[in-house]
Amino acid sequence: MGKKKAKTRPEIPKEPDLSPAMQALLEEAYTLFKCELHFPLTLCTCPVCLSEENLRALQTIPVRELSEALIYEYLNAVVNKSDDDYQIRHFLPRILEMIAHYIEIRVDDSLNLDRCHFESDSWKPQELDFMRRFSRQFILDTINFRPSQADGVAVYLVMFDLAGLETSHLLDKSLWLEEADPIKALLALDEIYYYYTKDYARFNYIFSDNPAFNQQMTDWLNSRELAQGFFPILENVLLSEEEITTTEDCRLEQLYQIFESRIEV
């Protein structure tokens, strides 16, 4: 089971703390997914799910102004799947904005987009292309700028898989070894091995229930190409005076031995 962190519930900051690329993507989302709710939301209003008052708020408040609490209740309420494809489009830009700010909107971050079902043929090619670009930028930004309240990169990789997206572009060599900060990418990768695998070999996360994705992650983590790409970075970190904790140093030493054995095969 992967590591779970204590969560805070911050509001979206008034001044953006996002990369320019992510800010542009979020503005694009508000245009691309713009759709009005012309009929009542079909959400459960039992005491556990959603109050009638909050249901009315979801239907009347402009999507850009919806609070974290309302989005949290919307995503965790029982819904009729046949009605959800249209409803989720209306809320998706605000959901993506909260994800980009690492705000807690589900009981686990990996479940943030599981209502989207991007594998469905109800999504247009340009919408899926946008999600491909958003997911890649989000993973890149998480590697480079992850704040303290965020989960590990592995959790967000699972999030995009559970959303129904194809995820191989999130494991691209160009992303991890060329665009991302090399040391931060190495530490993010080390975290995946340490917290989200069994014996540094098989990917494992409690909410990741897609065998094909789990195997994809396992194959990537065990690939010779990945070891070869990160080995020189890892070697330089261990030989340098880079400030890392004793715990990280021990983990990186272990990862060094694993990468070395895979390269020599």
C-alpha positions as a Python dict, from the first residue, in 0.01 Angstrom:
ca = {
    (1, 'M'): (0, 0, 0),
    (2, 'G'): (135, 343, -92),
    (3, 'K'): (225, 617, 146),
    (4, 'K'): (-57, 842, 265),
    (5, 'K'): (15, 1194, 381),
    (6, 'A'): (-173, 1410, 625),
    (7, 'K'): (-393, 1633, 412),
    (8, 'T'): (-462, 1999, 443),
    (9, 'R'): (-759, 2161, 272),
    (10, 'P'): (-633, 2491, 129),
    (11, 'E'): (-848, 2723, -77),
    (12, 'I'): (-736, 2812, -429),
    (13, 'P'): (-494, 3104, -385),
    (14, 'K'): (-603, 3443, -516),
    (15, 'E'): (-273, 3480, -700),
    (16, 'P'): (-193, 3183, -927),
    (17, 'D'): (101, 2967, -821),
    (18, 'L'): (93, 2763, -1142),
    (19, 'S'): (331, 2733, -1432),
    (20, 'P'): (238, 2954, -1729),
    (21, 'A'): (166, 2641, -1933),
    (22, 'M'): (-80, 2514, -1672),
    (23, 'Q'): (-251, 2852, -1643),
    (24, 'A'): (-305, 2853, -2020),
    (25, 'L'): (-443, 2499, -2012),
    (26, 'L'): (-695, 2586, -1741),
    (27, 'E'): (-822, 2884, -1938),
    (28, 'E'): (-854, 2656, -2240),
    (29, 'A'): (-1053, 2410, -2030),
    (30, 'Y'): (-1311, 2673, -1933),
    (31, 'T'): (-1367, 2741, -2304),
    (32, 'L'): (-1348, 2385, -2436),
    (33, 'F'): (-1579, 2226, -2177),
    (34, 'K'): (-1822, 2515, -2145),
    (35, 'C'): (-2175, 2381, -2123),
    (36, 'E'): (-2479, 2496, -1932),
    (37, 'L'): (-2693, 2278, -1708),
    (38, 'H'): (-3035, 2286, -1872),
    (39, 'F'): (-3187, 2024, -1644),
    (40, 'P'): (-3167, 1928, -1273),
    (41, 'L'): (-2862, 1740, -1151),
    (42, 'T'): (-2937, 1374, -1088),
    (43, 'L'): (-2748, 1336, -763),
    (44, 'C'): (-2844, 1154, -446),
    (45, 'T'): (-2960, 1398, -177),
    (46, 'C'): (-2956, 1158, 114),
    (47, 'P'): (-2792, 1285, 437),
    (48, 'V'): (-2470, 1101, 347),
    (49, 'C'): (-2431, 1238, -7),
    (50, 'L'): (-2557, 1589, -71),
    (51, 'S'): (-2796, 1836, 87),
    (52, 'E'): (-3079, 1992, -114),
    (53, 'E'): (-2926, 2332, -44),
    (54, 'N'): (-2591, 2231, -192),
    (55, 'L'): (-2763, 2067, -487),
    (56, 'R'): (-2926, 2401, -567),
    (57, 'A'): (-2592, 2576, -523),
    (58, 'L'): (-2425, 2339, -773),
    (59, 'Q'): (-2696, 2418, -1026),
    (60, 'T'): (-2695, 2797, -985),
    (61, 'I'): (-2343, 2914, -891),
    (62, 'P'): (-2112, 2986, -1190),
    (63, 'V'): (-1868, 2700, -1230),
    (64, 'R'): (-1560, 2921, -1175),
    (65, 'E'): (-1700, 3023, -835),
    (66, 'L'): (-1782, 2678, -699),
    (67, 'S'): (-1614, 2612, -366),
    (68, 'E'): (-1394, 2318, -280),
    (69, 'A'): (-1666, 2188, -46),
    (70, 'L'): (-1930, 2185, -322),
    (71, 'I'): (-1700, 2008, -569),
    (72, 'Y'): (-1607, 1758, -298),
    (73, 'E'): (-1973, 1681, -232),
    (74, 'Y'): (-2054, 1659, -604),
    (75, 'L'): (-1777, 1411, -676),
    (76, 'N'): (-1858, 1194, -377),
    (77, 'A'): (-2235, 1183, -423),
    (78, 'V'): (-2407, 886, -585),
    (79, 'V'): (-2507, 970, -942),
    (80, 'N'): (-2695, 811, -1230),
    (81, 'K'): (-2417, 714, -1474),
    (82, 'S'): (-2636, 776, -1781),
    (83, 'D'): (-2675, 1142, -1680),
    (84, 'D'): (-2319, 1199, -1559),
    (85, 'D'): (-2141, 1230, -1895),
    (86, 'Y'): (-2296, 1570, -1960),
    (87, 'Q'): (-2289, 1687, -1599),
    (88, 'I'): (-1919, 1614, -1552),
    (89, 'R'): (-1832, 1835, -1853),
    (90, 'H'): (-1991, 2132, -1681),
    (91, 'F'): (-1783, 2088, -1367),
    (92, 'L'): (-1462, 1957, -1525),
    (93, 'P'): (-1277, 2291, -1564),
    (94, 'R'): (-1321, 2369, -1193),
    (95, 'I'): (-1225, 2013, -1101),
    (96, 'L'): (-907, 2042, -1309),
    (97, 'E'): (-829, 2378, -1152),
    (98, 'M'): (-853, 2229, -804),
    (99, 'I'): (-640, 1932, -908),
    (100, 'A'): (-377, 2171, -1046),
    (101, 'H'): (-368, 2339, -703),
    (102, 'Y'): (-350, 1998, -526),
    (103, 'I'): (-672, 2061, -336),
    (104, 'E'): (-841, 1759, -177),
    (105, 'I'): (-1168, 1685, -357),
    (106, 'R'): (-1193, 1307, -302),
    (107, 'V'): (-1107, 1068, -21),
    (108, 'D'): (-798, 977, -226),
    (109, 'D'): (-637, 1187, -499),
    (110, 'S'): (-624, 891, -735),
    (111, 'L'): (-1007, 903, -751),
    (112, 'N'): (-1032, 1270, -853),
    (113, 'L'): (-1131, 1198, -1214),
    (114, 'D'): (-1286, 852, -1193),
    (115, 'R'): (-1630, 993, -1278),
    (116, 'C'): (-1507, 1113, -1619),
    (117, 'H'): (-1481, 778, -1803),
    (118, 'F'): (-1265, 919, -2082),
    (119, 'E'): (-1265, 576, -2242),
    (120, 'S'): (-1629, 640, -2335),
    (121, 'D'): (-1712, 738, -2693),
    (122, 'S'): (-1906, 1038, -2557),
    (123, 'W'): (-1584, 1243, -2546),
    (124, 'K'): (-1475, 1432, -2858),
    (125, 'P'): (-1122, 1393, -3006),
    (126, 'Q'): (-1031, 1755, -2918),
    (127, 'E'): (-1142, 1698, -2559),
    (128, 'L'): (-927, 1386, -2529),
    (129, 'D'): (-635, 1570, -2688),
    (130, 'F'): (-673, 1841, -2427),
    (131, 'M'): (-672, 1587, -2144),
    (132, 'R'): (-358, 1428, -2288),
    (133, 'R'): (-185, 1768, -2281),
    (134, 'F'): (-322, 1856, -1936),
    (135, 'S'): (-215, 1524, -1784),
    (136, 'R'): (138, 1556, -1923),
    (137, 'Q'): (180, 1913, -1799),
    (138, 'F'): (38, 1821, -1458),
    (139, 'I'): (283, 1533, -1412),
    (140, 'L'): (572, 1754, -1526),
    (141, 'D'): (470, 2032, -1286),
    (142, 'T'): (424, 1782, -1003),
    (143, 'I'): (777, 1654, -1054),
    (144, 'N'): (926, 2003, -1069),
    (145, 'F'): (715, 2211, -829),
    (146, 'R'): (521, 1973, -603),
    (147, 'P'): (401, 2148, -286),
    (148, 'S'): (399, 1984, 54),
    (149, 'Q'): (27, 1898, 48),
    (150, 'A'): (51, 1701, -277),
    (151, 'D'): (63, 1324, -305),
    (152, 'G'): (338, 1132, -480),
    (153, 'V'): (361, 1132, -860),
    (154, 'A'): (251, 767, -864),
    (155, 'V'): (-89, 858, -718),
    (156, 'Y'): (-151, 1105, -1000),
    (157, 'L'): (-45, 852, -1262),
    (158, 'V'): (-309, 621, -1115),
    (159, 'M'): (-556, 912, -1118),
    (160, 'F'): (-526, 954, -1494),
    (161, 'D'): (-556, 579, -1551),
    (162, 'L'): (-871, 557, -1337),
    (163, 'A'): (-1007, 848, -1540),
    (164, 'G'): (-999, 622, -1845),
    (165, 'L'): (-707, 794, -2017),
    (166, 'E'): (-424, 620, -2199),
    (167, 'T'): (-112, 693, -1991),
    (168, 'S'): (198, 585, -2185),
    (169, 'H'): (277, 951, -2271),
    (170, 'L'): (318, 1017, -1897),
    (171, 'L'): (611, 775, -1885),
    (172, 'D'): (792, 921, -2185),
    (173, 'K'): (1168, 947, -2169),
    (174, 'S'): (1138, 1306, -2296),
    (175, 'L'): (924, 1403, -1997),
    (176, 'W'): (1128, 1236, -1724),
    (177, 'L'): (1481, 1277, -1863),
    (178, 'E'): (1468, 1588, -2080),
    (179, 'E'): (1194, 1828, -1965),
    (180, 'A'): (1183, 1760, -1590),
    (181, 'D'): (1448, 1880, -1349),
    (182, 'P'): (1686, 1580, -1340),
    (183, 'I'): (1735, 1564, -963),
    (184, 'K'): (1368, 1622, -884),
    (185, 'A'): (1274, 1357, -1141),
    (186, 'L'): (1519, 1116, -979),
    (187, 'L'): (1372, 1179, -632),
    (188, 'A'): (1017, 1137, -767),
    (189, 'L'): (1118, 810, -929),
    (190, 'D'): (1288, 691, -612),
    (191, 'E'): (968, 766, -421),
    (192, 'I'): (770, 547, -663),
    (193, 'Y'): (1010, 257, -613),
    (194, 'Y'): (1019, 295, -235),
    (195, 'Y'): (651, 356, -156),
    (196, 'Y'): (458, 217, -451),
    (197, 'T'): (626, -111, -540),
    (198, 'K'): (677, -450, -383),
    (199, 'D'): (1050, -514, -347),
    (200, 'Y'): (1140, -243, -599),
    (201, 'A'): (989, -460, -871),
    (202, 'R'): (609, -474, -896),
    (203, 'F'): (396, -160, -894),
    (204, 'N'): (139, -160, -615),
    (205, 'Y'): (-116, 95, -500),
    (206, 'I'): (-436, 17, -313),
    (207, 'F'): (-670, 209, -547),
    (208, 'S'): (-501, 99, -869),
    (209, 'D'): (-727, -182, -985),
    (210, 'N'): (-644, -190, -1357),
    (211, 'P'): (-416, -493, -1423),
    (212, 'A'): (-304, -355, -1760),
    (213, 'F'): (-192, -24, -1606),
    (214, 'N'): (-21, -197, -1313),
    (215, 'Q'): (171, -414, -1559),
    (216, 'Q'): (260, -109, -1768),
    (217, 'M'): (403, 59, -1458),
    (218, 'T'): (587, -258, -1357),
    (219, 'D'): (742, -294, -1703),
    (220, 'W'): (849, 71, -1705),
    (221, 'L'): (1004, 53, -1358),
    (222, 'N'): (1194, -262, -1452),
    (223, 'S'): (1308, -142, -1793),
    (224, 'R'): (1675, -126, -1879),
    (225, 'E'): (1615, 200, -2065),
    (226, 'L'): (1490, 372, -1748),
    (227, 'A'): (1788, 247, -1547),
    (228, 'Q'): (2031, 360, -1816),
    (229, 'G'): (1872, 703, -1838),
    (230, 'F'): (1879, 777, -1466),
    (231, 'F'): (2202, 597, -1372),
    (232, 'P'): (2438, 888, -1455),
    (233, 'I'): (2208, 1133, -1273),
    (234, 'L'): (2196, 906, -969),
    (235, 'E'): (2573, 857, -977),
    (236, 'N'): (2635, 1232, -989),
    (237, 'V'): (2397, 1294, -697),
    (238, 'L'): (2568, 1031, -481),
    (239, 'L'): (2915, 1167, -564),
    (240, 'S'): (2823, 1532, -525),
    (241, 'E'): (2763, 1742, -217),
    (242, 'E'): (2395, 1780, -307),
    (243, 'E'): (2192, 1831, 10),
    (244, 'I'): (1978, 1522, 64),
    (245, 'T'): (1856, 1361, 382),
    (246, 'T'): (2020, 1053, 532),
    (247, 'T'): (1704, 854, 454),
    (248, 'E'): (1708, 966, 90),
    (249, 'D'): (2080, 885, 69),
    (250, 'C'): (2021, 526, 188),
    (251, 'R'): (1734, 481, -56),
    (252, 'L'): (1936, 621, -345),
    (253, 'E'): (2223, 384, -261),
    (254, 'Q'): (1978, 96, -286),
    (255, 'L'): (1839, 229, -613),
    (256, 'Y'): (2195, 261, -745),
    (257, 'Q'): (2256, -110, -688),
    (258, 'I'): (1928, -200, -860),
    (259, 'F'): (1997, 20, -1163),
    (260, 'E'): (2353, -109, -1186),
    (261, 'S'): (2232, -471, -1197),
    (262, 'R'): (1977, -391, -1469),
    (263, 'I'): (2229, -213, -1685),
    (264, 'E'): (2473, -503, -1663),
    (265, 'V'): (2213, -760, -1774),
}
